[in-house]
Amino acid sequence: MPEGDTIFRTARALGRALTGKPITRFTTEYAQLARANDDHPFVGQTITQVEARGKWLLIHFSGSGETPGAILATHMLMSGSWHIYRPGERWQQPHSNARIIIETADYLAVGFRIPVARMHTPESLTRDRKIPQPASDVLKEEFNASAAMERLKAHPNEEIAEALLRQNVLAGVGNVFKSEICFLEGLSPFQKVATLSDRQLEKLVATACRLMAANVLEDSGDTIATYSGKNRRTTGNADPGENLWVYRRNGEPCRRCGEPIQRCLQGKNARSTYWCPICQPLT
């Protein structure tokens, strides 16, 4: 599942391609989106903003006349992706996988196999509890670290790695980052939140922000293309083979102590967790 850094960079690329340009075609396989288009056609409107909210991608439409702009919210889960093409350019997936197409004179934004798509008004977006508010998104300027610490404290009996995955606590953090954050802070992913000091919580939140921010820095390949997240780095090493500390390194030596990295399925959703038993002892 794409994490917050991937969605952020995808939103940035889509925004560069679509913002401010009149829509010439809008098609979709989803009844709710098609109904919204029938009621207030998107052709002729413009995209005013494309933003990431944790793992959600939001496309804001301008509206027309007295009709306020709608907001398209999509979640990729495990299968979805947004691609950007020039008109006439060959697609990387079959046309049968296209669920949403937004076209302008210059670009096509194609949502392939997107499993969750909702059309919102500004008011209904605020009420949707599954879409995080900006203050809980670690990549937003509005993010409040002190409030995030308090949200973590509200789950004292949860294991740290599980609490980090709560999108209403630290929106954008996913399975990769939870393992990497715990390693960098020398914390067992199975330690209960209640056992952490305020200083440890503060550093945990700061590390989450630092890692996520480092993975959305501008680079030469991020101008007008979607981002897969495959080149994610947490070690600071440019070598693709040494870009992560523990994630997906089960049985390989720890980069700090040499002990084999371990893996297990954690929590009710059985998500993979990776850790070093020496560098991250359960205390």
ROVO-493384 format. One record per residue (C-alpha): y, x, z; residue number from 1; chain; residue in three letters. Coordinates in Angstrom, 3 decimals, padded with zeros to 6 digits, always signed. Each point is the difference from the previous one (the first is absolute). Layout:
<recs>
@yy:Y, xx:X, zz:Z, seq:NUM, mol:A, type:ALA
...
</recs>
This chain:
<recs>
@yy:+000.000, xx:+000.000, zz:+000.000, seq:1, mol:A, type:MET
@yy:+003.401, xx:+001.479, zz:-000.928, seq:2, mol:A, type:PRO
@yy:+002.050, xx:+001.045, zz:+003.011, seq:3, mol:A, type:GLU
@yy:+003.729, xx:-000.263, zz:+000.550, seq:4, mol:A, type:GLY
@yy:+000.908, xx:+003.202, zz:-001.843, seq:5, mol:A, type:ASP
@yy:-001.830, xx:-001.138, zz:-003.133, seq:6, mol:A, type:THR
@yy:+001.664, xx:-003.416, zz:+000.053, seq:7, mol:A, type:ILE
@yy:+003.405, xx:+001.596, zz:+000.629, seq:8, mol:A, type:PHE
@yy:-000.298, xx:+002.252, zz:-003.027, seq:9, mol:A, type:ARG
@yy:-001.366, xx:-002.815, zz:-002.163, seq:10, mol:A, type:THR
@yy:+002.952, xx:-002.193, zz:+001.013, seq:11, mol:A, type:ALA
@yy:+002.399, xx:+002.832, zz:-000.807, seq:12, mol:A, type:ARG
@yy:-001.497, xx:+000.461, zz:-003.467, seq:13, mol:A, type:ALA
@yy:-000.017, xx:-003.732, zz:-000.742, seq:14, mol:A, type:LEU
@yy:+003.588, xx:-000.258, zz:+001.187, seq:15, mol:A, type:GLY
@yy:+001.109, xx:+002.744, zz:-002.364, seq:16, mol:A, type:ARG
@yy:-001.703, xx:-001.716, zz:-002.913, seq:17, mol:A, type:ALA
@yy:+000.991, xx:-003.610, zz:+000.650, seq:18, mol:A, type:LEU
@yy:+003.134, xx:-000.298, zz:+002.134, seq:19, mol:A, type:THR
@yy:+003.002, xx:-001.591, zz:-001.689, seq:20, mol:A, type:GLY
@yy:-001.711, xx:-000.711, zz:-003.325, seq:21, mol:A, type:LYS
@yy:-000.490, xx:-003.569, zz:-001.313, seq:22, mol:A, type:PRO
@yy:-003.594, xx:-001.198, zz:+000.120, seq:23, mol:A, type:ILE
@yy:-001.351, xx:-000.863, zz:-003.451, seq:24, mol:A, type:THR
@yy:-003.494, xx:-001.129, zz:+001.031, seq:25, mol:A, type:ARG
@yy:-001.764, xx:-001.043, zz:+003.183, seq:26, mol:A, type:PHE
@yy:-003.674, xx:-000.961, zz:-000.033, seq:27, mol:A, type:THR
@yy:-002.504, xx:-000.364, zz:+002.806, seq:28, mol:A, type:THR
@yy:-003.528, xx:-001.124, zz:+000.767, seq:29, mol:A, type:GLU
@yy:+001.044, xx:-001.475, zz:+003.362, seq:30, mol:A, type:TYR
@yy:+000.794, xx:-003.702, zz:+000.310, seq:31, mol:A, type:ALA
@yy:+002.717, xx:+000.349, zz:+002.669, seq:32, mol:A, type:GLN
@yy:+001.852, xx:+002.645, zz:-002.016, seq:33, mol:A, type:LEU
@yy:-000.385, xx:-001.976, zz:-003.232, seq:34, mol:A, type:ALA
@yy:+001.333, xx:-003.119, zz:+001.740, seq:35, mol:A, type:ARG
@yy:+003.036, xx:+001.919, zz:+001.264, seq:36, mol:A, type:ALA
@yy:+000.611, xx:+001.264, zz:-003.522, seq:37, mol:A, type:ASN
@yy:-000.290, xx:-003.524, zz:-001.416, seq:38, mol:A, type:ASP
@yy:+002.516, xx:-001.315, zz:+002.541, seq:39, mol:A, type:ASP
@yy:+002.532, xx:+002.810, zz:-000.407, seq:40, mol:A, type:HIS
@yy:-000.912, xx:+002.261, zz:-002.956, seq:41, mol:A, type:PRO
@yy:+000.232, xx:+003.711, zz:+000.689, seq:42, mol:A, type:PHE
@yy:+000.859, xx:+000.818, zz:-003.617, seq:43, mol:A, type:VAL
@yy:+003.713, xx:+000.793, zz:-000.072, seq:44, mol:A, type:GLY
@yy:+000.112, xx:+000.903, zz:+003.686, seq:45, mol:A, type:GLN
@yy:+000.172, xx:+003.618, zz:+001.153, seq:46, mol:A, type:THR
@yy:-001.802, xx:+001.980, zz:+002.680, seq:47, mol:A, type:ILE
@yy:+002.519, xx:+000.805, zz:+002.718, seq:48, mol:A, type:THR
@yy:-002.241, xx:+002.136, zz:+002.211, seq:49, mol:A, type:GLN
@yy:-003.558, xx:+001.249, zz:+000.374, seq:50, mol:A, type:VAL
@yy:-000.918, xx:+000.996, zz:+003.536, seq:51, mol:A, type:GLU
@yy:-002.976, xx:+000.986, zz:+002.110, seq:52, mol:A, type:ALA
@yy:-000.704, xx:-001.647, zz:+003.335, seq:53, mol:A, type:ARG
@yy:-002.896, xx:+001.893, zz:+001.499, seq:54, mol:A, type:GLY
@yy:-002.883, xx:-000.703, zz:-002.379, seq:55, mol:A, type:LYS
@yy:+001.802, xx:-002.882, zz:-001.736, seq:56, mol:A, type:TRP
@yy:+002.070, xx:+000.383, zz:-003.174, seq:57, mol:A, type:LEU
@yy:+002.901, xx:-002.432, zz:-000.443, seq:58, mol:A, type:LEU
@yy:+001.727, xx:-000.730, zz:-003.323, seq:59, mol:A, type:ILE
@yy:+003.315, xx:-001.840, zz:+000.387, seq:60, mol:A, type:HIS
@yy:+001.212, xx:-002.232, zz:-002.850, seq:61, mol:A, type:PHE
@yy:+003.664, xx:-000.819, zz:-000.557, seq:62, mol:A, type:SER
@yy:-000.337, xx:-003.755, zz:-000.374, seq:63, mol:A, type:GLY
@yy:+002.115, xx:-001.958, zz:-002.462, seq:64, mol:A, type:SER
@yy:+002.970, xx:-002.295, zz:+000.415, seq:65, mol:A, type:GLY
@yy:-000.197, xx:-001.654, zz:+003.414, seq:66, mol:A, type:GLU
@yy:-003.684, xx:+000.868, zz:+000.361, seq:67, mol:A, type:THR
@yy:-000.481, xx:+002.873, zz:+002.481, seq:68, mol:A, type:PRO
@yy:-002.211, xx:+002.892, zz:-000.960, seq:69, mol:A, type:GLY
@yy:-003.695, xx:-000.082, zz:+000.837, seq:70, mol:A, type:ALA
@yy:-001.977, xx:+002.923, zz:+001.418, seq:71, mol:A, type:ILE
@yy:-003.424, xx:+000.965, zz:-001.319, seq:72, mol:A, type:LEU
@yy:-002.140, xx:+001.551, zz:+002.747, seq:73, mol:A, type:ALA
@yy:-003.192, xx:+001.820, zz:-001.003, seq:74, mol:A, type:THR
@yy:-002.655, xx:+001.811, zz:+002.021, seq:75, mol:A, type:HIS
@yy:-002.415, xx:+002.369, zz:-001.728, seq:76, mol:A, type:MET
@yy:-002.919, xx:-000.074, zz:+002.513, seq:77, mol:A, type:LEU
@yy:-002.751, xx:+002.167, zz:-001.561, seq:78, mol:A, type:MET
@yy:+000.238, xx:-000.969, zz:-003.666, seq:79, mol:A, type:SER
@yy:+003.593, xx:-000.646, zz:-001.047, seq:80, mol:A, type:GLY
@yy:+002.539, xx:+002.253, zz:-001.693, seq:81, mol:A, type:SER
@yy:+003.316, xx:-000.193, zz:-001.847, seq:82, mol:A, type:TRP
@yy:+000.421, xx:+001.908, zz:-003.267, seq:83, mol:A, type:HIS
@yy:+003.110, xx:+000.619, zz:-002.099, seq:84, mol:A, type:ILE
@yy:-000.164, xx:+000.194, zz:-003.794, seq:85, mol:A, type:TYR
@yy:+002.328, xx:+000.246, zz:-002.940, seq:86, mol:A, type:ARG
@yy:-000.343, xx:-002.911, zz:-002.478, seq:87, mol:A, type:PRO
@yy:-002.943, xx:+000.709, zz:-002.262, seq:88, mol:A, type:GLY
@yy:-001.393, xx:+002.742, zz:+002.244, seq:89, mol:A, type:GLU
@yy:-003.749, xx:-000.099, zz:+000.567, seq:90, mol:A, type:ARG
@yy:-001.035, xx:-001.381, zz:+003.406, seq:91, mol:A, type:TRP
@yy:-002.284, xx:+001.935, zz:+002.295, seq:92, mol:A, type:GLN
@yy:-001.913, xx:-003.136, zz:+001.013, seq:93, mol:A, type:GLN
@yy:-001.351, xx:-002.919, zz:-002.040, seq:94, mol:A, type:PRO
@yy:+002.423, xx:-002.865, zz:-000.641, seq:95, mol:A, type:HIS
@yy:-002.484, xx:-002.270, zz:+001.777, seq:96, mol:A, type:SER
@yy:+000.854, xx:+001.798, zz:+003.265, seq:97, mol:A, type:ASN
@yy:+003.701, xx:-000.880, zz:-000.272, seq:98, mol:A, type:ALA
@yy:+001.058, xx:-002.565, zz:+002.600, seq:99, mol:A, type:ARG
@yy:+003.813, xx:+000.249, zz:-000.265, seq:100, mol:A, type:ILE
@yy:+002.188, xx:+001.272, zz:-002.848, seq:101, mol:A, type:ILE
@yy:+003.762, xx:+000.485, zz:+000.297, seq:102, mol:A, type:ILE
@yy:+001.609, xx:+001.220, zz:-003.209, seq:103, mol:A, type:GLU
@yy:+003.481, xx:+001.193, zz:-000.901, seq:104, mol:A, type:THR
@yy:+001.289, xx:+001.516, zz:-003.226, seq:105, mol:A, type:ALA
@yy:-000.958, xx:+003.473, zz:+001.223, seq:106, mol:A, type:ASP
@yy:-003.071, xx:-000.355, zz:+002.214, seq:107, mol:A, type:TYR
@yy:-002.976, xx:-002.108, zz:+000.991, seq:108, mol:A, type:LEU
@yy:-001.077, xx:-000.138, zz:+003.633, seq:109, mol:A, type:ALA
@yy:-003.649, xx:-001.051, zz:+000.120, seq:110, mol:A, type:VAL
@yy:-001.747, xx:-000.981, zz:+003.219, seq:111, mol:A, type:GLY
@yy:-003.703, xx:+000.690, zz:-000.452, seq:112, mol:A, type:PHE
@yy:-002.605, xx:-001.763, zz:+002.145, seq:113, mol:A, type:ARG
@yy:+002.554, xx:-000.777, zz:+002.699, seq:114, mol:A, type:ILE
@yy:-001.875, xx:-002.105, zz:+002.569, seq:115, mol:A, type:PRO
@yy:+002.957, xx:-001.352, zz:+001.995, seq:116, mol:A, type:VAL
@yy:+003.188, xx:-001.311, zz:-001.605, seq:117, mol:A, type:ALA
@yy:+002.483, xx:-002.428, zz:+001.555, seq:118, mol:A, type:ARG
@yy:+003.377, xx:-001.335, zz:-001.059, seq:119, mol:A, type:MET
@yy:+002.541, xx:-000.175, zz:+002.821, seq:120, mol:A, type:HIS
@yy:+003.528, xx:-001.126, zz:+000.663, seq:121, mol:A, type:THR
@yy:+002.070, xx:+002.231, zz:+002.315, seq:122, mol:A, type:PRO
@yy:-000.634, xx:-002.523, zz:+002.784, seq:123, mol:A, type:GLU
@yy:-003.767, xx:-000.234, zz:-000.473, seq:124, mol:A, type:SER
@yy:-000.248, xx:+003.793, zz:-000.233, seq:125, mol:A, type:LEU
@yy:+001.547, xx:+000.275, zz:+003.461, seq:126, mol:A, type:THR
@yy:-002.561, xx:-002.470, zz:+001.360, seq:127, mol:A, type:ARG
@yy:-003.030, xx:+001.737, zz:-001.540, seq:128, mol:A, type:ASP
@yy:-001.591, xx:+001.828, zz:+002.928, seq:129, mol:A, type:ARG
@yy:-002.286, xx:+002.067, zz:-002.236, seq:130, mol:A, type:LYS
@yy:+002.894, xx:+001.729, zz:-001.759, seq:131, mol:A, type:ILE
@yy:+001.624, xx:+002.461, zz:+002.427, seq:132, mol:A, type:PRO
@yy:+003.688, xx:+000.002, zz:+000.747, seq:133, mol:A, type:GLN
@yy:+001.976, xx:+003.117, zz:-001.044, seq:134, mol:A, type:PRO
@yy:+000.414, xx:+001.163, zz:+003.610, seq:135, mol:A, type:ALA
@yy:-003.762, xx:+000.599, zz:+000.287, seq:136, mol:A, type:SER
@yy:-000.377, xx:+001.884, zz:-003.311, seq:137, mol:A, type:ASP
@yy:-000.036, xx:+003.740, zz:+000.666, seq:138, mol:A, type:VAL
@yy:+001.608, xx:+000.723, zz:-003.387, seq:139, mol:A, type:LEU
@yy:+002.940, xx:-002.372, zz:+000.401, seq:140, mol:A, type:LYS
@yy:+003.436, xx:+001.082, zz:+001.224, seq:141, mol:A, type:GLU
@yy:-000.172, xx:-002.951, zz:+002.398, seq:142, mol:A, type:GLU
@yy:-003.119, xx:+001.395, zz:+001.722, seq:143, mol:A, type:PHE
@yy:+000.436, xx:+000.166, zz:+003.769, seq:144, mol:A, type:ASN
@yy:-002.192, xx:+002.671, zz:+001.633, seq:145, mol:A, type:ALA
@yy:+000.647, xx:-001.192, zz:+003.557, seq:146, mol:A, type:SER
@yy:-001.002, xx:-003.539, zz:-000.916, seq:147, mol:A, type:ALA
@yy:-003.144, xx:+001.370, zz:-001.679, seq:148, mol:A, type:ALA
@yy:-000.961, xx:+001.738, zz:+003.239, seq:149, mol:A, type:MET
@yy:+000.354, xx:-003.292, zz:+001.842, seq:150, mol:A, type:GLU
@yy:-002.140, xx:-001.749, zz:-002.595, seq:151, mol:A, type:ARG
@yy:-002.702, xx:+002.615, zz:+000.532, seq:152, mol:A, type:LEU
@yy:+000.192, xx:-000.506, zz:+003.750, seq:153, mol:A, type:LYS
@yy:-000.644, xx:-003.698, zz:-000.561, seq:154, mol:A, type:ALA
@yy:-003.594, xx:+000.940, zz:-000.962, seq:155, mol:A, type:HIS
@yy:-001.028, xx:+002.096, zz:+003.028, seq:156, mol:A, type:PRO
@yy:-003.736, xx:-000.596, zz:-000.284, seq:157, mol:A, type:ASN
@yy:-000.291, xx:+000.832, zz:-003.680, seq:158, mol:A, type:GLU
@yy:-001.169, xx:+003.355, zz:-001.286, seq:159, mol:A, type:GLU
@yy:+002.848, xx:+002.030, zz:-001.466, seq:160, mol:A, type:ILE
@yy:-001.301, xx:+000.042, zz:-003.569, seq:161, mol:A, type:ALA
@yy:-000.417, xx:-003.773, zz:+000.022, seq:162, mol:A, type:GLU
@yy:+003.502, xx:-000.589, zz:+001.394, seq:163, mol:A, type:ALA
@yy:+001.505, xx:+002.241, zz:-002.691, seq:164, mol:A, type:LEU
@yy:-001.463, xx:-002.280, zz:-002.679, seq:165, mol:A, type:LEU
@yy:+001.842, xx:-003.066, zz:+001.302, seq:166, mol:A, type:ARG
@yy:+002.600, xx:-000.743, zz:-002.654, seq:167, mol:A, type:GLN
@yy:+002.259, xx:-001.795, zz:+002.466, seq:168, mol:A, type:ASN
@yy:+000.107, xx:+003.237, zz:+002.027, seq:169, mol:A, type:VAL
@yy:+000.366, xx:+002.772, zz:-002.609, seq:170, mol:A, type:LEU
@yy:+000.126, xx:-001.644, zz:-003.413, seq:171, mol:A, type:ALA
@yy:-001.297, xx:+002.242, zz:-002.756, seq:172, mol:A, type:GLY
@yy:-002.423, xx:+002.114, zz:+002.024, seq:173, mol:A, type:VAL
@yy:-003.544, xx:-000.324, zz:-001.328, seq:174, mol:A, type:GLY
@yy:-003.394, xx:+001.593, zz:+000.349, seq:175, mol:A, type:ASN
@yy:+000.959, xx:+003.429, zz:-001.327, seq:176, mol:A, type:VAL
@yy:+003.110, xx:+000.411, zz:+002.100, seq:177, mol:A, type:PHE
@yy:-001.525, xx:-001.343, zz:+003.230, seq:178, mol:A, type:LYS
@yy:-002.592, xx:+002.812, zz:-000.013, seq:179, mol:A, type:SER
@yy:+002.509, xx:+002.653, zz:-001.020, seq:180, mol:A, type:GLU
@yy:+002.574, xx:-001.090, zz:+002.608, seq:181, mol:A, type:ILE
@yy:-002.553, xx:+000.097, zz:+002.810, seq:182, mol:A, type:CYS
@yy:-001.155, xx:+003.471, zz:-001.054, seq:183, mol:A, type:PHE
@yy:+003.496, xx:+001.435, zz:-000.143, seq:184, mol:A, type:LEU
@yy:+000.758, xx:-001.353, zz:+003.472, seq:185, mol:A, type:GLU
@yy:-003.302, xx:+001.287, zz:+001.419, seq:186, mol:A, type:GLY
@yy:-000.996, xx:-003.506, zz:+001.078, seq:187, mol:A, type:LEU
@yy:-003.434, xx:-001.526, zz:-000.212, seq:188, mol:A, type:SER
@yy:+000.165, xx:-003.068, zz:-002.244, seq:189, mol:A, type:PRO
@yy:-002.139, xx:-001.776, zz:+002.603, seq:190, mol:A, type:PHE
@yy:+002.378, xx:+000.543, zz:+002.906, seq:191, mol:A, type:GLN
@yy:+001.596, xx:-003.192, zz:+001.353, seq:192, mol:A, type:LYS
@yy:+003.715, xx:-000.527, zz:-000.574, seq:193, mol:A, type:VAL
@yy:+000.502, xx:-000.533, zz:+003.747, seq:194, mol:A, type:ALA
@yy:-001.018, xx:+003.619, zz:+000.681, seq:195, mol:A, type:THR
@yy:+002.907, xx:+001.431, zz:-002.036, seq:196, mol:A, type:LEU
@yy:+003.234, xx:+001.096, zz:+001.621, seq:197, mol:A, type:SER
@yy:+003.355, xx:-001.042, zz:-001.391, seq:198, mol:A, type:ASP
@yy:+000.410, xx:+003.496, zz:-001.395, seq:199, mol:A, type:ARG
@yy:-003.347, xx:-000.233, zz:-001.807, seq:200, mol:A, type:GLN
@yy:+000.917, xx:-003.391, zz:-001.430, seq:201, mol:A, type:LEU
@yy:+003.352, xx:+001.331, zz:-001.129, seq:202, mol:A, type:GLU
@yy:-001.637, xx:+002.926, zz:-001.796, seq:203, mol:A, type:LYS
@yy:-002.639, xx:-002.285, zz:-001.539, seq:204, mol:A, type:LEU
@yy:+002.680, xx:-002.204, zz:-001.556, seq:205, mol:A, type:VAL
@yy:+002.052, xx:+003.018, zz:-001.111, seq:206, mol:A, type:ALA
@yy:-003.019, xx:+001.558, zz:-001.718, seq:207, mol:A, type:THR
@yy:-000.742, xx:-003.268, zz:-001.792, seq:208, mol:A, type:ALA
@yy:+003.560, xx:-000.061, zz:-001.328, seq:209, mol:A, type:CYS
@yy:-000.062, xx:+003.670, zz:-000.985, seq:210, mol:A, type:ARG
@yy:-003.288, xx:-000.178, zz:-001.917, seq:211, mol:A, type:LEU
@yy:+000.909, xx:-003.186, zz:-001.839, seq:212, mol:A, type:MET
@yy:+003.455, xx:+001.295, zz:-000.919, seq:213, mol:A, type:ALA
@yy:-001.451, xx:+003.272, zz:-001.314, seq:214, mol:A, type:ALA
@yy:-002.209, xx:-001.957, zz:-002.394, seq:215, mol:A, type:ASN
@yy:+002.825, xx:-001.933, zz:-001.647, seq:216, mol:A, type:VAL
@yy:+002.171, xx:+002.978, zz:-000.894, seq:217, mol:A, type:LEU
@yy:+001.207, xx:+000.050, zz:-003.597, seq:218, mol:A, type:GLU
@yy:-002.021, xx:+002.060, zz:-002.466, seq:219, mol:A, type:ASP
@yy:-000.030, xx:+000.516, zz:-003.737, seq:220, mol:A, type:SER
@yy:-002.891, xx:-002.395, zz:-000.568, seq:221, mol:A, type:GLY
@yy:+001.490, xx:-002.944, zz:+001.878, seq:222, mol:A, type:ASP
@yy:+002.832, xx:-001.035, zz:-002.304, seq:223, mol:A, type:THR
@yy:-001.372, xx:-003.091, zz:-001.710, seq:224, mol:A, type:ILE
@yy:-003.691, xx:-000.179, zz:+000.820, seq:225, mol:A, type:ALA
@yy:-002.028, xx:-001.584, zz:+002.734, seq:226, mol:A, type:THR
@yy:-001.471, xx:+002.223, zz:+002.676, seq:227, mol:A, type:TYR
@yy:-003.675, xx:+000.046, zz:+000.963, seq:228, mol:A, type:SER
@yy:+000.230, xx:+001.797, zz:+003.336, seq:229, mol:A, type:GLY
@yy:-002.754, xx:+002.437, zz:-001.034, seq:230, mol:A, type:LYS
@yy:+002.318, xx:+002.987, zz:+000.489, seq:231, mol:A, type:ASN
@yy:+000.885, xx:-000.942, zz:+003.575, seq:232, mol:A, type:ARG
@yy:+000.639, xx:+003.034, zz:+002.216, seq:233, mol:A, type:ARG
@yy:+000.157, xx:+000.381, zz:+003.760, seq:234, mol:A, type:THR
@yy:-000.720, xx:+003.720, zz:+000.406, seq:235, mol:A, type:THR
@yy:+002.985, xx:+001.223, zz:-002.016, seq:236, mol:A, type:GLY
@yy:-002.372, xx:+002.042, zz:-002.164, seq:237, mol:A, type:ASN
@yy:+000.573, xx:-000.407, zz:-003.735, seq:238, mol:A, type:ALA
@yy:-003.677, xx:+000.712, zz:-000.728, seq:239, mol:A, type:ASP
@yy:-001.564, xx:-003.415, zz:-000.851, seq:240, mol:A, type:PRO
@yy:-003.179, xx:+001.072, zz:+001.799, seq:241, mol:A, type:GLY
@yy:+001.842, xx:+000.587, zz:+003.256, seq:242, mol:A, type:GLU
@yy:+002.406, xx:-002.912, zz:+000.057, seq:243, mol:A, type:ASN
@yy:-001.515, xx:-001.930, zz:+002.936, seq:244, mol:A, type:LEU
@yy:-001.036, xx:+001.066, zz:+003.509, seq:245, mol:A, type:TRP
@yy:-002.960, xx:-002.290, zz:+000.688, seq:246, mol:A, type:VAL
@yy:-000.108, xx:-003.060, zz:-002.266, seq:247, mol:A, type:TYR
@yy:-003.133, xx:-000.069, zz:-002.181, seq:248, mol:A, type:ARG
@yy:-001.009, xx:+003.438, zz:+001.295, seq:249, mol:A, type:ARG
@yy:-003.096, xx:-001.112, zz:+001.924, seq:250, mol:A, type:ASN
@yy:-002.199, xx:+003.033, zz:+000.748, seq:251, mol:A, type:GLY
@yy:+002.561, xx:+002.495, zz:-001.292, seq:252, mol:A, type:GLU
@yy:+001.505, xx:+002.571, zz:+002.390, seq:253, mol:A, type:PRO
@yy:+003.168, xx:-000.905, zz:+001.843, seq:254, mol:A, type:CYS
@yy:+002.943, xx:+001.865, zz:-001.498, seq:255, mol:A, type:ARG
@yy:+001.037, xx:+001.094, zz:+003.503, seq:256, mol:A, type:ARG
@yy:-003.155, xx:+000.713, zz:+002.010, seq:257, mol:A, type:CYS
@yy:-002.884, xx:-000.040, zz:-002.477, seq:258, mol:A, type:GLY
@yy:-001.932, xx:-002.803, zz:+001.726, seq:259, mol:A, type:GLU
@yy:-001.536, xx:-002.495, zz:-002.479, seq:260, mol:A, type:PRO
@yy:+002.155, xx:-003.086, zz:-000.514, seq:261, mol:A, type:ILE
@yy:-001.663, xx:-003.217, zz:+001.115, seq:262, mol:A, type:GLN
@yy:+000.151, xx:-003.524, zz:-001.386, seq:263, mol:A, type:ARG
@yy:-000.854, xx:-003.430, zz:+001.340, seq:264, mol:A, type:CYS
@yy:+000.732, xx:-003.652, zz:-000.706, seq:265, mol:A, type:LEU
@yy:+002.552, xx:-001.246, zz:+002.511, seq:266, mol:A, type:GLN
@yy:+001.198, xx:-003.436, zz:+001.054, seq:267, mol:A, type:GLY
@yy:-000.950, xx:-003.521, zz:-001.011, seq:268, mol:A, type:LYS
@yy:+000.796, xx:+000.774, zz:-003.639, seq:269, mol:A, type:ASN
@yy:-002.196, xx:+003.123, zz:+000.051, seq:270, mol:A, type:ALA
@yy:+002.640, xx:+002.275, zz:-001.489, seq:271, mol:A, type:ARG
@yy:-000.881, xx:+003.681, zz:-000.449, seq:272, mol:A, type:SER
@yy:+001.513, xx:+002.327, zz:+002.592, seq:273, mol:A, type:THR
@yy:-000.086, xx:+003.799, zz:-000.261, seq:274, mol:A, type:TYR
@yy:+000.692, xx:+002.443, zz:+002.833, seq:275, mol:A, type:TRP
@yy:-000.725, xx:+003.453, zz:+001.416, seq:276, mol:A, type:CYS
@yy:-001.890, xx:-000.248, zz:+003.325, seq:277, mol:A, type:PRO
@yy:+001.450, xx:+003.325, zz:+001.196, seq:278, mol:A, type:ILE
@yy:+003.650, xx:-000.458, zz:-000.984, seq:279, mol:A, type:CYS
@yy:-000.030, xx:-003.684, zz:+000.980, seq:280, mol:A, type:GLN
@yy:-002.069, xx:-000.320, zz:+003.180, seq:281, mol:A, type:PRO
@yy:-000.381, xx:-003.446, zz:+001.553, seq:282, mol:A, type:LEU
@yy:+001.664, xx:+000.287, zz:+003.393, seq:283, mol:A, type:THR
</recs>
